[in-house]
Structures are given as C-alpha cells and as structure tokens.
Amino acid sequence: MAIKVKEVERPISEVSYLRATVSGLALTLKHMFDPHKVTTQYPEQRWDLSPRWRGTHRMLTTEDGKAKCVACGLCPTVCPANCIKLVPGEDEDGNRYPLVFEIDEFRCIFCGYCQEVCPEEAIHVGRHYENAEYSRDRFVYDLARLTSQTHAVCEMWDPADPKGE
Amino acid sequence: MAETPMVNLTIEGLAVQVAAGTTILEAAKTAGVLIPHYCYHPSLPVAGVCRMCLVEVEKAPKLLPSCATTVAEGQVVHVYSEQALEARKGVLELLLINHPLDCPICDQSGECELQDYTFAEGRQDSRYREPKRFDPVEDFGGDVMYVGNRCILCTRCVRFMEDVHKDPVIEVQDRGDRARIGKAPDNDLTQAWAANVVDLCPVGALLSKDFLNKARAWELDRTASVCNGCSQGCNIVVETRDNVIMRYKPRANDDVNKHFMCDEGRLNYAWLNRPDRITWPQAAGAVTGWEGALASAATALKGKKAYVVVNPSLSNETLYALKQLIAKSGGAGYFSVVQGPEAPLPGVADLAVRADRAANATGAELLGFTRSASPLAKLTASDVLVLVDVQLSDADKAAAAKAAAVVVIGTALPQEIAGAAAVLPMTNYVEEDGTFTNLRGRVQRYLQAKATTGAARPAWYILSDLLSALGEKSEYFTASAAFDALAKAEPAFAGLSYDTLGLRGATIQGAQVTA
C-alpha cells in the first residue's frame, strides 16, 4: 500500500521564515529603545527585603562581644526541623553559656520560632539571602560564625502594630 | 491489728472512701485530683506554711489547708471552686513577687512546681512594680547550692534536715520579706543524705552542683532502676541524655527508701559512662567474633573445674547462670565485698548506706557463692579461673597466674589478664535488664537505661551461650526468661517473675523482713 502525504496549501505569509525572523528582530530592536526596564541588575542592584524576611541566622552579642545566649535550650526544643544542636555548659565566670551551638541551615525551614522563643533576644533569623558556599559542611553554622555575621535581622512584627491590625 | 475505720467523703463530685485520719490532700490523690501544694511532702511532717493547698469545704467557715485537715464523714470538698482558685491565685502572685523568673538559666525549669502551678492557676501578669529583693547565691557545701532569690520558703529542706536527718543545720533566718534559708556557721551540708534537699525543693532554690548547667529537665530520658552502690537497694530513676547518664534521682518506694537516696549513691554514676570498655570478644589476645571467643572459652573450660570469682553487684540472672556453670564443672564460686562505713538516715526505719558496698551480696550468698576477703586463696593449678566483672588486687594478680587458664567476662579489661583464653565483653548494669536481691531479701528489677558499647552482651546471655557450648541445655533469650529459669530452680525465688516483681520488687521466701 502506497503511503500518501497530505499536502496542505498555506498562505504565502506562513511559508517563509523570513517574516517571523524579521518580526522577532523588530521586537528586540523595540526593547532596546523602550525606557521600561524589567530586569534587576544584580549584584549592582538589589531588592529591598521585607522587614519580616526570614533568612539565615545571626546570634546577637553583648557589648563585650560574647553571645547573648544562656543555653536555656528553648530554641532546640521549639525547632520543628530539629536543626539546632546545643550543649549547655558554663563560661569562665560560671554563667550558663553554650559549649556547642550549631545550626544546620540546610535542615532549617526558616520558620523563625527560635527567634520568637528566645528569652534573651540572642538568636535571630536574618534579612539575608546570599548563602553560597563551596562545601556542604559550611552550612552548619557554629557559634563563632553566628556571632560574627553582621547582616540585618528579622523584625518578626511591626513594632507599631504588633498584632498586625 | 485493729481495723481502721473508713470515712466517706466527696471530692470534686467523686465519692472517696479513705481511712480515718487521712488528710484531704492524700484523699484527693486517691480520687485522681492533685491539689497544688509546696510545703507538703508525704515523707515529711506537715507544716502548713505555704497556703497553696487551700480548698473549699462545705459548711466550713473559710478555706482549709488540705495538707493539714483530716477527712471527716460526709465532707464535701471543692478543689476548683471559684473561691479556692482565687485564693491560690493570690498565693501564687505573692510567691512570685520576689521570684526572679530566670527560668531560662534555672536548672529546675521543666520540673518546677512553681512553673507548673503558675501555668495552671496563676495570674498572667504581675501587679508588683517595685524592685525585687536580691539574695546572693550561697554554697551550702556538699553537693548543694542555694539560690536565695528563687526560694519560696516552703521549709521542706529545713524539715528534712531536722526531722528526717536529725541534724538541723539549716533554718529560716531573718523575718518577713528578708527571710531566707540560712546555714548554721561552719556546718556544711556534707551529711550522708543531705543532697535529698535538692529533690525536695519544689523550685530551683536548692540545686545540685554536680548537675548544674548540664542538661534541661525535658531533654532527659528516665528509666526505672535500682542503685547498685550498697546492699540497701534504693529505687532510683536513671536519667540519660544522648546515651550518657546525667544524674540519678530517687524513686519513691515506701518499703525500701521512701523518697530518698544517699549522696554517695547519687553521685556514683560517672563510671557507667566510661569510654575505655572492652568492645569486642577476644581469644588468646586476638580479637575474634563471638563464636570464636565462646569456642575458646568452652575449650578452656571443658573437663576442668571452674573457679569463679564474681562481682557481688552482678544480677541474680547472671549469678544463677554461673551457678549452673559451677555445678556442671564441680568448681566453686567466691566473691569479696568492698566495705564502707554504715550511714543510717535516722528518721526512716531500716534505711542506711550499708557497710556492704555491693548491690547483690545477698543474692550471691543465696545462690551458693562464698564470701571471702581473699577470693583467690583456694585457687589450684588445675582450675580454670572465671573472672566476672572483677578488678584484681596486686596480691590477687599473683594468685591468678597460677590458674590453668583464665576466662574474663567483664566491662573493662584489667591489663594483667592480657593472656586470657577468652575475654567476653559484658554490659554494665544500666545497659541490661536484671534483678538485685537487697539485704532484706527484696528482689527488685532494674531496666535498661542506655545502649551498650561495641559488641557487649548481658552476662547471663554470654553464660547461656557458654553453657550451651559445654553441652548444657540452657537457652534463654530474654532477662525475663533467665529469671523464670532461676525462680523454677531455686526454692528461695519460687513464685517470683518479672510480672509479680513489678517496679517495686517483692520479698523472697523466708526472708527476714526487718532488722
């Protein structure tokens, strides 16, 4: 049985690729002169983050540079992702202080409960999103790294309108 | 004994029948209603100072402290009436006036009765606007630290030292809002049972220095156990975090230790966390699997007399398996017991740190082991020495060299036994289930609190395998089955099983129950 190919009669406007190519080039040319820009020129330009943005953590410090944390154990208790490791102990003055404080930022779901529960306002989620690293283990932030970071921290709620009304 | 008359009353709408003379607070417990209280403790005399247990009793002119009021026929008690709740809310508000609310750094947080009752019945905020009173932290000596700011002056500690320990070295000093717990000069809380004040303290005012800042109460896993420090056999709770023992706490048992345990036993847990354990079975100095090491031990023991030296803190199950080994080979079993000063708790009958600093010397004697100050004295050159969890003295090391062969079943390897025919790693007592027999013949269970290190197995399990290798029919795979075999064979233990023992223990046949 011979195979028949159905031949479709097309209008002349659809037969050539030239028309489509030229119309595409025309659109590109139009955007070159159009003043309306959509692309953000990262990293020269950046978005304004919301004051309630929840990114990677920061541990706030006292005036003498020590972490405010008293190793009360509330953040590892409340953490739904179980990403905070805390071993309580004492500092050289005999005050409660974390011997080990590590946050696994890969496990973290950035819910912000740790900041909300902290009685010392020590641990905060940050207004920060640039987290690239060369190795996976660099995403376990220890106490030294958490205290040395300087980015802005999440405000959780508007101080002028704490109930969101 | 005369029949105690019973009294019928109603508590929170529940009909309760209790013996005359019972307090309303205890009667409510039988009905499943816990009346909040601070100064009341079942093992201490009633003080009635905290006013937290106020309840409304119909026809009484005002609220009554339930800890100090005995039940009466036809009484109708309302624990949660509006008036009672209002009164207790007021008590809590006053208690919190000078309480620092430093729960995040307080070791009692999570097991604090002030937290619990404030959460249940207290005000949400404080109306007190003045600065809080400040008392410095004071070292009370021994294992006890006093944080005066947190104290609610329930005087449980004072009554314990005065009425139970009979050594009243602490008291309420000063008056009014300056009142605090003070220590008599030059008298530290170093008495044998003094650290019980830490358990009795309902808040974080008296703290254990050993446990200070080590863990939070809610992170701990708790397992019922028995202290193996002496032959009293106090019931305890082993509290672990991440497979590491953090502390011991007493477990209430009115027949043995009430609510108490001694300081020596309380702090005697660090050795159970030691890392230098035998982890893998060895035969003639080389690491082998279990099969190789057991075969080596069986070869050494075949046809020879087993001269068994045991640690008197081994479980009844292990000692029974060893008894079978001795009976099969016609050998003998010995143990020596470390002695220490006896330290009674004067206010509780028949409770003391016993001179025998081992948990199961009674069990070892019942199962035919001989107590001896020099357990290796009768060893001959034809015997195979079986050492079960013992550390040898220098004199014993020389004596041990005489034996035809040495089989070691132990937790940590003594260096001098490097040439043993077989070294079989066993679990220590918090890593296995088992029973001890205390000096009054009370058999008490302890449960596994943590996982073991390496390939260690419970000693009764190892011995069961060893007996099988020697042709004895002795196969049990659970501690419960091992105990059943013991109860079946030994008349003293007849009728006992893990089910009948429960967690409070039971006394063996013909035991002398009191001193």
Interface residues (C-beta under 8 A of the other chain):
Chain A: V70 A71 C72 G73 L74 T77 P88 G89 E90 N95 R96 P119 E120
Chain B: C103 P104 I105 S109 L212 N213 K214 A215 R216 W218 E219
